[in-house]
């Protein structure tokens, strides 16, 4: 079968399309005929050797995909050949066929397109786990999302709107403002051209924010830490700035706010039943039009390098999808 291969941790430029053997599902896995795979910042980190874990090389990148089940392992009872599914996995999505844990796969409701389905579990799964499970967000609370036009950020804006939150979208360029407003942001701050602290204080009449959903890290996270309300929840989601922040711990102490870690992949490994229920919920929200994943563009499998470089350069709004079938 055809697949994209990462032979060394040297980044997107060295990815190559090759013919490899078709994988076989283990007892708790399904084999999927892949129709679409999304391209994430995590994929780019993995092939660049910058993620928390490094798969053995060579490996097929791709953490999220959708398609049709063609075979199942002998322990699988929830799926059967012919089922339309989406899945998340550490690797494997950029290929004509892939295996995935049954516990990390979900049936697609009728009418849900493969392209949209391939963009939900990572983006909206991260946002849902952060806002619903970790922050316990309440209707009417104020949410600040940084990197708000990216895949995970835009999902947080969209889901925040659905949950009845007041969403402030942080973006790095003005050309992203229209998109985040369309997805539910009531206010927008450009943290490259505006003073984040002054702007948030102005938007909130000096009150600050209840929930901080930070994809950037570095100095941005350190500024948000000074903008939290009493009993707020500040969540590090990722570090696209490539800077891991450090905080004076008197800040959460004085405001009685919490810093809450969000690592949805590890949670899904430990609590697979709960993660499966979340995935079902997300697909139902998608089928009902209550969440609206944004696809920046659809490319061919052979254009995976171009897709990843666009993600690395932050020229993508929402997700790029590779159409494989």
C-alpha positions as CSV (number, residue, x, y, z in Angstrom):
1,X,0.0,0.0,0.0
2,X,1.0,3.7,-0.4
3,X,2.1,5.6,2.7
4,X,4.0,8.6,3.8
5,X,7.2,7.6,5.7
6,X,9.3,9.5,8.3
7,X,12.7,7.9,8.3
8,X,14.4,10.4,10.6
9,X,13.5,13.2,12.9
10,X,14.5,16.0,10.5
11,X,11.1,17.5,9.8
12,X,8.5,17.6,7.0
13,X,11.0,18.2,4.2
14,X,12.3,14.7,4.4
15,X,9.0,12.9,4.3
16,X,8.6,10.5,1.4
17,X,5.7,8.5,-0.2
18,X,6.6,4.8,-0.4
19,X,5.1,1.4,-0.9
20,X,4.9,-0.6,2.4
21,X,3.2,-3.7,3.6
22,X,-0.3,-3.4,4.8
23,X,-0.6,-3.5,8.6
24,X,-2.5,-6.3,10.4
25,X,-4.8,-5.5,13.3
26,X,-4.0,-6.8,16.8
27,X,-6.7,-8.4,18.9
28,X,-8.0,-5.0,20.2
29,X,-7.6,-3.1,16.9
30,X,-9.4,-2.5,13.6
31,X,-8.0,-2.2,10.1
32,X,-9.3,0.9,8.3
33,X,-9.4,1.8,4.6
34,X,-8.4,5.4,5.1
35,X,-10.4,8.0,3.2
36,X,-9.1,11.2,4.9
37,X,-6.5,12.2,7.4
38,X,-6.0,15.5,9.1
39,X,-2.6,17.3,9.5
40,X,-1.9,18.6,13.0
41,X,0.8,20.6,14.8
42,X,1.4,17.4,16.8
43,X,2.2,15.5,13.6
44,X,4.7,18.2,12.7
45,X,6.3,17.9,16.1
46,X,6.5,14.2,15.9
47,X,8.4,14.1,12.5
48,X,10.7,16.9,13.8
49,X,11.6,14.9,17.0
50,X,10.1,17.7,19.2
51,X,7.2,15.8,20.8
52,X,7.2,14.2,24.2
53,X,7.5,10.7,22.6
54,X,9.5,9.4,19.6
55,X,8.1,6.5,17.6
56,X,10.7,4.0,16.2
57,X,11.7,5.0,12.7
58,X,10.6,4.5,10.0
59,X,7.0,5.3,10.9
60,X,3.9,6.6,9.1
61,X,2.8,10.0,10.6
62,X,-0.9,10.8,11.1
63,X,-2.7,11.0,14.4
64,X,-6.2,11.3,13.1
65,X,-8.1,9.7,10.2
66,X,-11.4,8.5,9.0
67,X,-12.5,5.7,6.7
68,X,-14.2,2.3,6.4
69,X,-13.4,-0.8,8.6
70,X,-12.1,-3.7,6.5
71,X,-11.1,-6.1,9.3
72,X,-11.2,-6.4,13.1
73,X,-9.1,-8.1,15.7
74,X,-10.5,-11.1,17.6
75,X,-11.3,-9.1,20.7
76,X,-13.2,-6.4,19.0
77,X,-17.0,-6.3,19.4
78,X,-18.0,-2.7,18.9
79,X,-17.1,-2.6,15.1
80,X,-17.5,-4.7,12.1
81,X,-16.3,-4.6,8.4
82,X,-18.2,-1.9,6.5
83,X,-18.6,0.5,9.4
84,X,-17.7,4.1,8.7
85,X,-15.4,5.3,11.5
86,X,-13.0,8.0,12.7
87,X,-10.0,7.2,14.8
88,X,-7.1,8.8,16.7
89,X,-3.7,7.2,17.0
90,X,-0.1,8.2,17.7
91,X,0.8,7.3,14.1
92,X,-0.4,5.7,10.9
93,X,-3.0,8.0,9.4
94,X,-1.0,9.1,6.2
95,X,-1.6,5.9,4.4
96,X,-4.1,4.0,2.3
97,X,-4.7,1.7,5.3
98,X,-4.0,1.9,9.0
99,X,-4.7,0.1,12.3
100,X,-6.3,1.8,15.3
101,X,-7.3,0.8,18.8
102,X,-11.0,0.0,18.9
103,X,-11.2,2.1,22.1
104,X,-9.9,5.1,20.1
105,X,-12.3,4.8,17.3
106,X,-15.9,5.9,16.8
107,X,-18.8,5.2,14.5
108,X,-19.8,8.0,12.1
109,X,-23.4,9.1,12.1
110,X,-25.2,9.1,8.8
111,X,-24.4,12.2,6.7
112,X,-21.1,13.0,8.4
113,X,-18.4,13.4,5.7
114,X,-15.1,11.7,6.0
115,X,-13.2,15.0,5.6
116,X,-15.0,16.6,8.5
117,X,-14.8,13.5,10.7
118,X,-11.1,13.4,10.3
119,X,-10.7,16.8,12.1
120,X,-12.8,16.2,15.2
121,X,-11.3,13.8,17.7
122,X,-8.0,15.6,18.3
123,X,-9.2,19.2,18.0
124,X,-12.6,19.0,19.6
125,X,-11.5,16.2,21.9
126,X,-8.8,18.4,23.3
127,X,-11.2,21.3,23.7
128,X,-14.0,19.2,25.2
129,X,-11.7,17.4,27.7
130,X,-10.2,20.8,28.7
131,X,-13.4,22.8,29.0
132,X,-15.9,20.2,30.2
133,X,-13.8,17.6,32.1
134,X,-11.0,19.6,33.4
135,X,-12.2,23.2,33.8
136,X,-15.9,22.4,34.4
137,X,-16.8,25.4,32.5
138,X,-20.1,27.1,33.4
139,X,-22.4,29.1,31.1
140,X,-21.6,32.8,31.2
141,X,-18.0,32.4,32.2
142,X,-15.3,34.2,30.3
143,X,-12.9,32.1,28.3
144,X,-9.7,33.3,26.6
145,X,-8.3,31.1,23.8
146,X,-4.9,31.8,22.4
147,X,-3.9,30.5,19.0
148,X,-7.6,30.8,18.4
149,X,-7.5,30.3,14.6
150,X,-5.5,27.1,14.7
151,X,-7.1,23.6,14.8
152,X,-7.4,23.2,18.5
153,X,-7.9,26.9,19.2
154,X,-10.8,27.2,16.8
155,X,-12.4,24.1,18.2
156,X,-12.2,25.7,21.7
157,X,-13.8,28.9,20.3
158,X,-16.6,26.9,18.7
159,X,-17.2,24.6,21.6
160,X,-17.0,27.5,24.0
161,X,-19.8,29.2,22.1
162,X,-21.8,26.0,22.2
163,X,-21.3,25.8,26.0
164,X,-22.6,29.4,26.5
165,X,-19.2,31.0,27.4
166,X,-18.1,34.5,26.6
167,X,-15.2,33.8,24.3
168,X,-12.2,36.1,23.8
169,X,-10.1,34.9,20.9
170,X,-6.4,35.7,20.9
171,X,-4.8,35.7,17.4
172,X,-1.4,36.7,16.0
173,X,-2.6,38.5,12.9
174,X,-5.6,40.6,12.0
175,X,-6.5,38.4,9.0
176,X,-7.7,35.7,11.4
177,X,-10.2,37.9,13.1
178,X,-13.2,37.3,10.8
179,X,-12.8,33.5,11.1
180,X,-12.8,33.4,14.9
181,X,-15.6,35.9,15.1
182,X,-17.7,33.7,12.8
183,X,-17.0,30.7,15.1
184,X,-18.3,32.5,18.2
185,X,-15.7,34.9,19.6
186,X,-17.4,38.0,21.1
187,X,-14.1,39.8,21.4
188,X,-10.7,39.5,19.7
189,X,-7.2,40.5,20.8
190,X,-4.1,40.5,18.5
191,X,-1.3,39.8,21.0
192,X,1.4,40.7,18.4
193,X,0.1,44.3,17.9
194,X,-1.8,45.0,21.2
195,X,-0.9,44.8,24.8
196,X,-2.6,41.6,26.0
197,X,-2.9,42.7,29.6
198,X,-4.4,46.1,28.8
199,X,-6.8,44.7,26.2
200,X,-8.1,41.9,28.4
201,X,-8.6,44.3,31.3
202,X,-10.5,46.7,29.0
203,X,-12.7,43.9,27.6
204,X,-13.6,42.5,31.0
205,X,-13.9,45.9,32.8
206,X,-10.9,44.9,34.9
207,X,-12.3,41.6,36.1
208,X,-10.1,39.3,34.1
209,X,-10.9,35.8,32.8
210,X,-12.4,32.6,34.3
211,X,-10.7,30.2,32.0
212,X,-7.4,30.5,30.1
213,X,-6.9,28.0,27.2
214,X,-3.4,28.6,26.1
215,X,-1.9,27.0,23.0
216,X,1.2,29.3,22.8
217,X,3.2,29.1,26.1
218,X,6.2,31.3,26.8
219,X,5.5,35.0,27.5
220,X,1.8,34.7,26.5
221,X,1.1,32.2,29.2
222,X,3.0,34.3,31.8
223,X,0.8,37.3,30.9
224,X,-2.4,35.3,31.1
225,X,-1.3,34.2,34.6
226,X,-1.7,37.8,35.7
227,X,-5.2,38.1,34.2
228,X,-7.0,35.4,36.0
229,X,-10.1,35.8,38.2
230,X,-10.6,34.4,41.7
231,X,-11.2,30.7,41.4
232,X,-10.1,30.7,37.7
233,X,-8.6,27.8,35.8
234,X,-5.5,28.3,33.6
235,X,-4.8,25.5,31.3
236,X,-1.5,24.9,29.3
237,X,-2.6,23.1,26.1
238,X,0.5,23.4,24.1
239,X,3.7,25.4,23.4
240,X,3.7,26.5,19.8
241,X,6.1,29.2,20.7
242,X,8.6,26.5,21.6
243,X,9.0,28.1,25.0
244,X,7.8,26.3,28.1
245,X,6.8,29.0,30.7
246,X,7.6,29.3,34.3
247,X,5.5,31.2,36.9
248,X,5.9,32.8,40.2
249,X,3.6,30.6,42.3
250,X,2.4,33.6,44.3
251,X,0.1,34.4,41.4
252,X,-2.3,31.4,41.7
253,X,-2.0,31.6,45.5
254,X,-3.2,35.2,45.7
255,X,-6.1,34.7,43.3
256,X,-6.9,31.2,44.5
257,X,-6.9,30.0,40.9
258,X,-5.8,26.6,39.5
259,X,-3.3,25.6,36.9
260,X,-4.7,22.5,35.2
261,X,-2.8,20.2,32.9
262,X,-4.5,19.0,29.8
263,X,-3.0,15.9,28.1
264,X,-6.0,14.3,26.4
265,X,-4.0,11.6,24.7
266,X,-2.7,10.2,28.1
267,X,-6.1,10.5,29.6
268,X,-7.7,8.5,26.7
269,X,-5.0,5.8,27.3
270,X,-5.9,5.5,31.0
271,X,-9.6,6.0,30.8
272,X,-10.6,4.5,27.5
273,X,-14.3,4.0,28.3
274,X,-14.7,7.7,29.3
275,X,-12.8,8.8,26.2
276,X,-15.0,6.6,24.0
277,X,-18.1,8.3,25.4
278,X,-16.6,11.7,24.7
279,X,-15.9,10.7,21.1
280,X,-19.6,9.5,20.7
281,X,-20.7,12.9,22.1
282,X,-18.5,14.8,19.7
283,X,-19.7,12.9,16.6
284,X,-23.3,13.5,17.7
285,X,-22.6,17.2,18.0
286,X,-21.1,17.2,14.6
287,X,-24.0,15.3,13.0
288,X,-26.4,17.8,14.6
289,X,-24.4,20.8,13.3
290,X,-23.7,22.1,16.9
291,X,-19.9,22.1,16.2
292,X,-18.5,23.1,12.8
293,X,-14.9,22.0,12.1
294,X,-13.2,24.3,9.7
295,X,-11.1,22.8,6.8
296,X,-8.5,25.2,5.5
297,X,-7.8,23.1,2.4
298,X,-7.9,19.5,1.1
299,X,-4.6,18.1,-0.4
300,X,-3.5,14.8,-1.8
301,X,-1.4,12.3,0.2
302,X,1.6,13.2,-1.9
303,X,1.3,16.8,-0.6
304,X,1.8,15.9,3.1
305,X,5.1,17.8,3.2
306,X,3.5,21.0,1.9
307,X,0.7,20.5,4.5
308,X,3.0,20.1,7.4
309,X,5.2,23.0,6.4
310,X,2.1,25.2,6.3
311,X,1.2,24.1,9.8
312,X,4.7,24.8,11.0
313,X,4.6,28.2,9.4
314,X,1.2,29.0,11.0
315,X,-0.5,29.8,7.7
316,X,-3.3,27.3,8.4
317,X,-6.7,28.3,9.8
318,X,-8.5,25.2,11.2
319,X,-7.1,22.0,9.7
320,X,-5.6,20.8,6.4
321,X,-7.0,17.4,5.3
322,X,-5.3,14.8,3.2
323,X,-7.8,13.1,0.9
324,X,-6.6,9.6,0.3
325,X,-9.6,7.9,-1.3
